[in-house]
Amino acid sequence: MNAPSEGSLEVSNVRLPLDAGLPTDAGRLATRRAVAAALGVGEEDVADVLLLRRSVDARKKADVHFVASVRVDLAPGTPIRPAPGVQARPCEEAPSLLPTSTDVRAGRPLRAVVVGAGPAGLFCAWYLAKAGMRPVVVERGADVDARTAAVRSFEAGGPFDPRSNIQFGEGGAGTFSDGKLTTNIKSPYARDVLRLFVGAGAPDEILWQAKPHIGTDLLRGVVKRLRCQIEEMGGQVRFLTQLVGLDFEGGAVSSVRLAPSGSTEARGETSRLEVDAVVLACGHSARDTFRLLHDAGVAMEQKPFSVGVRIEHPQSLVDRAQYGPFAGHEALGPADYKLSVQLPATASDGPRGVYTFCMCPGGEVVCAASEPESVVVNGMSRHARDGENANSALLVGVGPQDFGSDHVLAGVEFQRRIERAAYGCALAAAGAPYSAPAQTVGSFLSAGAADFGAGRVVEPSYARGVAWCDLRRCLPGFVVDALASALPLLDRRLHGFADPGAVMIGVETRSSSPVRILRGGDLQAFCDGRAPSREGEGASGLFPCGEGAGYAGGIMSAACDGLRVAAAIAGGALAPHRLY
């Protein structure tokens, strides 16, 4: 290409030195210089540079650098001669798929109830509110401020709150996580999700980071502002309120029954709300809601997920393994990793995938139980990711063949057995209630070690404390065997991963939902045994949505699914006679 540029250009595969990532004048100058060189123009010809995407290339430890896509404004008439591998094309801004204004329907507006205020529910409700539909969001947990207080109290040794905890409450489970916004899906709504996050107070950098994250400390304020925006546009959010019943007419939902969280219909605390649509964005831990839907005849199926442990290393170990001599460079920040291995079938077991998930640089392992006398762990990082430890889930894939029953909720019971075993295992090892069973990698791999915490290189960050014991006492045998086989293999991909002093903390069981609520092409659920049809599909007025329904895996994909479901409702997925 050797022609005058027209307007802004999108330039990809631009190599940037690490110093270009510094938030200083020198960093900005280094970026401008690299972009000019990539286009074969003078620095004085570059009028403006805007980052569109930037990632770290650390494949060669002696040559760690950034690779970026940028929007460039050049002086009029400037000819460009891109360097080999560099691509330049006119900029094309992706259009938003969100409603442009609140347009309240004439007559009776569509009444939609959104069950759950996690990312799927919040983004679905935001879209519906923007479209003038005044949704009602019901969330079994508390608002984010009260929820944070409950979580901190529990971490400090206080009583367990089954209503507000790391799984339940405003923002969903992702509120107490690293706040990752990466996803493997290619959703047209992804850009809108990022823009809405920024509009609610998330840092602008998530728009161009290859691996964007918000961090739990910032995310709490962001979800609160999203909720306030929903309310300002005419929606309602009811906290500490739970779905306890569904009523149908002609196969379609006609009303919902709601009650204060933890109460029962028998106590006379139930209220009824007539509805046209119900969005089931209940999250992957709403086990009583799964039971309610099953009993109501909503079609569901068992779904594979993964179980295992959290593994903690010194963050400095991960930095050195990933960045070599560049570890500690201010522009890089703490390193992360994503590892996987496929184990071959054995005489007693089929092939198993073992992988890391939800890696939290500079983070901590958190108390994520949602039921009493159970232990569940998860990971969390703040925006700065400045803690001494790194942690990640280390998981083994499980499926219906492992659940011990063909009942649709057998996966739930499979999780529950492991979580209760972890609670009992820690107590038996002289731990306090809700302490977590833990073991060093060296002890775990040696199998016969007597000191389960010997030689550890990190102090576990789990707030309720750990009890050093044999994780074989609370994990299924095939999971233990898979972890033991995978650790040395994963160490070949990240040197030090299987360090004998690394700490494994159990148990991680909530990697994804254990069920899938079936939905058709119109995104509506099937009820009372009805099968999909080419016309009408589910036509139930129930819209399974997000991670709990089995259609997402993380904040970003759940939010995208929420917008997709909202667009289907606003676009007339329901039969016309049900709209007014």
Secondary structure, DSSP 8 states (H G I E B T S, - for coil): --SB--SEEEEEEEEE-GGGGSSSHHHHHHHHHHHHHHHT--GGGEEEEEEEEEEEE-SSTTS-EEEEEEEEEE-TT-B----TT-EEEE-------S-SS----SSS---EEEE--SHHHHHHHHHHHHTT---EEEESS--HHHHHHHHHHHHTT----SSSSSSSSTT-GGGGS--B---S---TTHHHHHHHHHHTT--GGGGTBSS-B--HHHHHHHHHHHHHHHHHTT-EEEETEEEEEEEEETTEEEEEEEEETT--GGGT--EEEE-SEEEE---TT-HHHHHHHHHTTB-EEE--EEEEEEEEEEHHHHHHHHHGGGTT-TTT-S-----EEEE---SSS--EEEEEEEEETT-EEEE---STT---EEEE--TT---SEEEEEEEEEE-HHHHSS-STTHHHHHHHHHHHHHHHHHHHTT--TT-EEEEEHHHHHHSS-S-TTTT-SS----TT-EEE--GGGTS-HHHHHHHHHHHHHHHHHSTTTT-TT-EEEEEE--SS-SEEE-B-TTS-B-BTT----SSSTT-SSEEE-TTTTTS--SHHHHHHHHHHHHHHHHTT-S-GGG--
